Amino acid sequence: MEGSIGPDSDWALISDEQREMLRRWATVKSATITREEWLGDGTSGVPVAVATIRMPHLTRHKVILRFYERDSREIKRALLAQDQSPFCKKHIPQVETVTVAREGPIAYFDVAGQDSAVWRPLVEAMDRPDLPAHLQGMITSILRDWNTPPPPGSDVWEGTAEGYLARMIHGWSHPRSDPGARLLRWASENGIAATQERLPWSRKALLNPLAVLGADPNSSRRLHFLAGRAHGDLNVRNIFLKIDSELDGTDYQLIDLGGFDSHSPLARDPMHLLLSITAEWIRDYLIINDNTGPALINALLDPTGTRLPQSNDFKGHREISNAIHQAGREVASAHGFGGEWTAQTMLSLAGCALLFADRDLRMRDEQVARTWFFTLAASALDRYFELAPAARPDTARLAQEQGPQAVPEPVGPAESQAATESCSTIAHLLNKRTRSASGLHPEQLALLLADYGSRAPLLTEDRRVKLAAAAMGAFSPPSVTSAPRVPRPRRTDVVRSHPDGQEVDVAVLTTDAAEFRAVLAAFGATAVDSNADREGSRRVAVEAPRLGRPLSVQIVRVPERLRHGGPSTAFGPIEELVPHACVLVGSARGHRRRRLGDVVVPAWVGRYTHTQAGIITPAAPVRIPEHIRTLLAYYEGAPTLFEDLAARFLRSVPGDAPPRIVPRVVLGDAVAVASGDPELLDSVTPDDLHGEDPRLEAVDTESYEFGTRNAGRLWAVLRGIVVDSTDDAQKFLAAGVAAACLRDFLEHDYLPTAAYRSAVS
């Protein structure tokens, strides 16, 4: 069966390159792809098609194809939004990447509800009289169920009002193109300058949003917003409902998750949806004038206290606004934050209104609509500062000093430093991967470049120049006058005691004799096997060969397990070394889908306790440092020597041949380890914990304490999965495979902080 996508005319809305890449993918997969219809009217900015795909030995099925723009970070965020939680299984169709073209990646999603004739976008149900009641149920579900259990890390977003608005304009999850361009052009044409504290033409002399945007986004007026998982672009075209029968607000599907964020202010999604509905009213039939404009603003700000004029122009507008406001308020009030929620929705409404004022609205009279959205933003800001007066910036002083010529970016020193570290990491990876035999997949290269491009605007000018040169070096041919490349050091057994004063790059910690022997064997340090079981702390120095200076690695065994509240002496040998990075390697029990040979590399570790009330988390989780997580994220799916090193370790195991083991790395932002006292392991199973939170892949007693002890240092955890944690043979095999994974990572993709900081200083 040969692949086919039909005539070019069926794919007229996509670029020639995207069409060719889709055709090539169909040929490789022997797939026949038939486009049935284009979805929407083009207001989303990217082509979306319903198509059928037929492959050999697979039933013909229907999918949604989305052709993303160049910023391929969108598809990464769409993938991050998916996990095995009940919410995602019910409300988020599965997504797979087809390919990546220079014009942008292509992805296909399961059709919402598996039936495109029954499941249609919300925009097609806007005239249903029962819509308000079902909208309230839907928003309640998105805010409450999607964040149960809550995401790892803090459930609070901290910032300032002006920083919040600036981030809305520039793009929350990924940068927008030409942020503020339409808004500032409209403001200039209408005589509105950022030096004006108030809008003279408004009835109440409202506060000028441009003056608020010009304030310092890193001021001391810190706000704390309820945060969690959010869609990022919730609108009437990416929510699907059944429309052939009575609506059901609890039965819906979300698509287009390129703006997903697991730490987003929760009030943003409901307000963006409300304005998406409002934009459809204005686009379809509602004419904005001196009567309808102010009345509609009042209905959006205070639906319970507003009575709209008796007119055919208004059809359930107040009821829809009230349903969305009420849903969020009830969810927040259940946790005691009802008052804060009301203020946060006003600031979110202001930010979303400014965002709409800066968009290509595609309306009959765009200038009138833009003026109305800007007035809505000013009105919502006025209401917000009434509710939260302490958050108000000094716009009067700012207006006297200067007015910004562009919407200021919400960039402070911390964000600039984080961008520097991320771009340094990406430049390092580009150079390492493009110059190695394993190379980079096209998808990985596109993802790296898109990620770099999105972070580069946050850099200072001098760092931007240095890092751009470093990144471009990955694509430059070697100079003919340069010295010949030094051959890669041959891997040999390097065993020596630790000289006093030697700088240690990485410390590898184990707490079990069998696991210690396994780590030594995986790193080739076989000469000390006979001493590995002796009592007390043990330290063995090895090297991780790599281009340039090899990494110094200390493999350490401490005689007692790390446990919460335990003696600090257990961590003493690590403190003596003062390593740049510390890695905990060993074994752990996994849930029933995990097997011997799996290596779990968590993005975060949680502390869990089993009480009569059930499984609880008495402390906030600890996250692996961003630098390490960034390196590991690009390590996922890349060609590596991990399997070869694991196979070499398994062949070195003395005695009978070990069971057949297929090494595999389990990592990602949705991968975690549960850690607790020994009583936890005795009273609950890994399956119990996985049922509580599907992100929990393994359980141990040490990882949480290890993470808290390493605060301020780079650290990571690698856990080889065992079925029986009392079986020394299993622990030896699992820890050895985990150590092989670490060895490969250190020799190829790990970037010491000292190296990258000196490179950009």
ABEGO torsion letter per residue (X at the ends): XBBBAEBAAAAAABBAAAAAAAAAAAAAAGBBBBBABBBEAGAAGBBBBBBBBBBBGBBBBBBBBBBBBABAAAAAAAAAABBABAAAAAABBBBBBABBBAAEBBBBBBBBGGBAAABBBAAAAAABAAAAAAAAAAAAAAAAAAAOBBBBEBABBBEBAAAAAAAAAAEAABBBBGBGAAAAAAAAAAGBBAABABBAABAAGBBBAAAAAABBAABABBBBBBBEBBAGABBAAABBBBAABBBBAABBBBBGAAABBABBBAAAAAAAAAAAAAAAAAAAABBBBAAAAAAAAAAAABAAABBBBBBAABBGAAAAAAAAAAAAAAAAAAAGAAAAAAAAAAAAAAAAAAAAAABBAGBABAAAAAAAAAAAAAAAAAAAAAABAAABBBAAAAAAABBBABBBBBBBAAAAAAAAAAAAAAAAAAAAAAABAAEBBAAAAAAAAAAAAAAAAABBAAAAAAAAAAAAAAABBBBAABBBBBBBBBBBBBBBBBBBGBBBABBBBBABAAAAAAAAAAAGBAAAAAAAABBEBBBBBBBBBBBEBBBBBBBBBBABBBBBGBBAAAAAAAAAAGBABBBBBEBBBBBAABBBGBBBBBABBBBBBBBAAEBBBABBBBBBBAAAAAAAAAABGBBBAAAAAAAAAAAABBEBBBBBBBBBBBBEAABBBBBBBAAAAAABBAAAAAAABAABABBBAAAAAAAAAABGBBBBBBBBBBABAABAAAAAAAAAAAAAAAAAAAAAABBBAAAAAAAAX
